[in-house]
Amino acid sequence: MTQVLSDSARRDAMAFGEALFARTLDQAPPADRMAWFITDLDDFVAHLNVRARMLFRLCLFVVTWIAPIVGGRMSRLASLSLPDRIEALEALERTPLSLALFGARAIVSLVYYEHPDAAREIGWDRKCLTAVRAEAGEAREEATVTT
């Protein structure tokens, strides 16, 4: 598989993902899950059209460089401690540039929660809604027949 995201963009996405999915202010997700996340994110971005890929990169740029400035720090997001990254993202969320944070968050969340452990943590059984509704309908039919 060809790497689409540069090493720098992968580092920026890792820093963003660790802050976004942190379990506590000082506990990032497990390293093996984040490594999986970056590999899968790169694959996801490789399948985007050029316009969507550029938009994601722009959103990641804002998160990487503008969030720390809004949070009172003059550095790249990846160079901040985990608590400072979280604080910077929260500060960005309160500005008109929060739309860029929303865009980046949407993409990385789609990828992150595809991991079986992350899905399990939020209670997702990895079934589509149609399958869940069909199972519920079958259960209702069985209950009706037995009464």
C-alpha positions as CSV (number, residue, x, y, z in Angstrom):
1,M,0.0,0.0,0.0
2,T,1.3,3.4,-0.9
3,Q,1.5,6.0,1.8
4,V,-0.6,9.0,1.0
5,L,-0.1,11.1,4.1
6,S,3.4,12.5,4.6
7,D,5.3,11.5,7.7
8,S,4.6,15.0,9.0
9,A,0.8,14.7,8.4
10,R,0.9,11.2,10.0
11,R,2.6,12.7,13.1
12,D,0.0,15.6,13.2
13,A,-2.9,13.1,12.8
14,M,-1.4,11.0,15.6
15,A,-1.2,14.0,17.9
16,F,-4.7,15.0,17.1
17,G,-6.1,11.5,17.5
18,E,-4.4,11.0,20.9
19,A,-5.9,14.2,22.2
20,L,-9.3,13.6,20.7
21,F,-9.6,10.0,21.9
22,A,-7.7,10.4,25.2
23,R,-9.2,8.4,28.1
24,T,-8.2,11.0,30.7
25,L,-6.2,14.2,30.5
26,D,-3.0,12.3,30.8
27,Q,-3.8,8.9,29.1
28,A,-3.8,8.6,25.4
29,P,-5.3,5.5,23.7
30,P,-3.0,2.5,23.5
31,A,0.0,2.8,21.2
32,D,-1.0,-0.3,19.1
33,R,-4.4,1.1,18.5
34,M,-3.0,4.5,17.5
35,A,-0.6,2.8,15.1
36,W,-3.5,0.9,13.5
37,F,-5.5,4.2,13.4
38,I,-2.7,6.0,11.4
39,T,-2.3,3.1,8.9
40,D,-6.1,2.9,8.4
41,L,-6.4,6.7,8.2
42,D,-3.8,6.8,5.5
43,D,-5.7,4.1,3.6
44,F,-9.0,6.0,4.0
45,V,-7.5,9.3,2.8
46,A,-6.0,7.4,-0.2
47,H,-9.6,6.6,-1.3
48,L,-10.8,10.2,-1.1
49,N,-11.1,12.3,-4.2
50,V,-8.6,15.1,-4.6
51,R,-11.0,17.8,-3.3
52,A,-11.9,15.8,-0.1
53,R,-8.2,15.0,0.5
54,M,-7.2,18.6,0.2
55,L,-10.1,19.7,2.5
56,F,-9.0,17.1,5.1
57,R,-5.4,18.4,4.9
58,L,-6.6,21.9,5.4
59,C,-8.7,20.9,8.4
60,L,-5.7,19.1,9.8
61,F,-3.5,22.1,9.2
62,V,-5.9,24.3,11.2
63,V,-5.9,21.7,14.1
64,T,-2.1,21.4,14.0
65,W,-1.1,25.1,13.8
66,I,-4.1,27.3,14.8
67,A,-5.4,25.3,17.7
68,P,-2.2,25.8,19.8
69,I,-2.2,29.5,19.0
70,V,-5.8,29.9,20.0
71,G,-4.9,27.9,23.2
72,G,-2.1,30.4,24.0
73,R,0.9,28.3,22.7
74,M,3.1,29.2,19.8
75,S,4.0,25.7,18.6
76,R,2.7,22.7,16.6
77,L,0.0,20.6,18.3
78,A,2.3,17.5,18.3
79,S,4.9,19.3,20.4
80,L,2.5,20.0,23.2
81,S,1.8,17.7,26.1
82,L,-1.4,15.7,26.0
83,P,-3.3,17.9,28.5
84,D,-2.1,21.0,26.5
85,R,-3.3,19.4,23.2
86,I,-6.7,18.7,24.7
87,E,-6.9,22.3,26.0
88,A,-5.9,23.7,22.6
89,L,-8.6,21.7,20.8
90,E,-11.2,22.9,23.4
91,A,-10.1,26.5,22.7
92,L,-10.4,26.0,19.0
93,E,-13.8,24.6,19.5
94,R,-15.0,27.9,20.9
95,T,-13.9,29.9,17.8
96,P,-15.4,30.3,14.3
97,L,-12.6,28.0,13.1
98,S,-14.3,25.1,14.9
99,L,-15.7,24.0,11.6
100,A,-12.2,22.8,10.6
101,L,-12.0,20.9,13.9
102,F,-15.4,19.4,13.1
103,G,-14.3,18.3,9.7
104,A,-11.1,16.7,10.9
105,R,-12.9,15.1,13.8
106,A,-15.5,13.6,11.5
107,I,-12.9,11.8,9.4
108,V,-10.7,10.6,12.2
109,S,-13.7,9.4,14.2
110,L,-15.0,7.3,11.3
111,V,-11.6,5.6,11.1
112,Y,-10.9,5.3,14.8
113,Y,-14.2,3.7,15.7
114,E,-13.7,1.0,13.1
115,H,-11.2,-0.6,15.4
116,P,-12.9,-3.5,17.1
117,D,-11.7,-2.5,20.6
118,A,-12.9,1.1,20.2
119,A,-16.2,-0.1,18.8
120,R,-16.7,-2.4,21.8
121,E,-15.8,0.4,24.2
122,I,-18.7,2.5,23.0
123,G,-21.1,-0.4,22.8
124,W,-21.2,-0.8,19.0
125,D,-21.9,-4.4,18.0
126,R,-20.7,-3.7,14.4
127,K,-24.2,-4.5,13.0
128,C,-26.0,-2.1,10.7
129,L,-29.3,-0.6,11.9
130,T,-31.3,-2.7,9.4
131,A,-30.0,-5.9,10.9
132,V,-30.8,-4.7,14.4
133,R,-34.3,-3.8,13.4
134,A,-34.8,-7.1,11.7
135,E,-33.7,-9.0,14.8
136,A,-36.0,-6.9,16.9
137,G,-38.9,-7.6,14.5
138,E,-38.2,-11.3,14.7
139,A,-38.2,-11.2,18.5
140,R,-41.6,-9.4,18.4
141,E,-43.1,-11.9,16.0
142,E,-41.9,-14.8,18.3
143,A,-43.4,-13.1,21.3
144,T,-46.7,-12.6,19.5
145,V,-46.9,-16.2,18.4
146,T,-46.2,-17.6,21.9
147,T,-48.9,-15.5,23.6
